[in-house]
Amino acid sequence: MARITYEDVWKEFDGTVAVREFSLEIADGEFVVLVGPSGCGKSTALRMLAGLEQVSRGRILIGDRVINNVPPQKRDVAMVFQSYALYPHMKVYDNLAFGLRNLHVPKKEVDERVRRAGEILQMTPLLKRKPKQLSGGQRQRVALGRAIVREPKAFLMDEPLSNLDAKLRVETRAEILKLQRRLGTTTIYVTHDQVEAMTMGDRIAVMNIGVLQQVGTPQELYEHPQNLFVASFIGSPSMNLVPAPAVGAGGDGLIAGFRPEHVYTANGRVDGLRFDARVEVIEYLGNEQLVHLTGAGTPLVALIPADQPLAEGQDLSLSVPREKVHLFDAESEHVVRS
């Protein structure tokens, strides 16, 4: 295990900047998620740490050791990719043991590490099978096991759950989290799925267009976004963003943001923003309904309890508590009040 530090790291490809001024410190044993849309630079940041991409400027450290020019195999990190990359002709046991054998680890120790990984991931019965005999979730566990047997200073995971169906993704992300808590290994996890980020990370680093936008706990990012991008990206469904004058939240040049769960039908609040809207579409979610509206001159979304009957085409009077409204500067896109 080790602390990992990015110091003003840049990455350029043929004159195009993929990552700029990236600085981040990850504590020993911490689980940090890099999240952002496709092409934001999150995988590039991870690959520079792994040694799969050269750093253009800046430094990356593992512990107190600068690793910019250290070969990948000597960085003592283990990477788990979106692709399982298993050897189809080898049994699970040999897939797990292959890397250790290449490092000339003694046979007895190889066997001990492989069997321990099998127990940790509850796949001891699978050790004699070949990858084609495994489900997608089992193959992903083998890929994780191959990282575990290395006993590295850090796990680097690049969208490892993308190939799984929705139910299996939820189950496997819980397994990964329990595994990391048990082993205490420093982990950097890359995903474009902000729900994964919110449910897994001790802290989340949000990236966009190669730039680190904000770093914080899931709660900090959700409740106190520092700019419009983070406000719109973190949270599902996304935060409503409207010109502040349209809802009486402020003057020109300001944008008001409020979460769908903070939108209420007329309820007598005198301290809230008030505006009218028309119901366009209703999505029934069981105990609540996701209501798509047109109001304040823009599309809006509200989460309303399912016991409140609503109909498409219905006109509503809505309110949002003032303490739940975020204000952003329209030009700089930075928060003015959160």
Helices and strands as residue ranges (DSSP letters): E 4-13, E 16-26, E 31-35, H 42-50, E 57-62, E 65-66, G 72-74, E 77-80, H 92-102, H 107-120, G 124-126, G 131-133, H 136-148, E 154-158, H 166-183, E 186-191, H 194-200, E 203-208, E 211-216, H 218-223, H 228-233, E 240-243, G 244-247, E 254-258, G 260-262, E 264-265, E 272-284, E 288-295, E 298-305, E 315-321, G 322-324, E 326-329, E 335-337
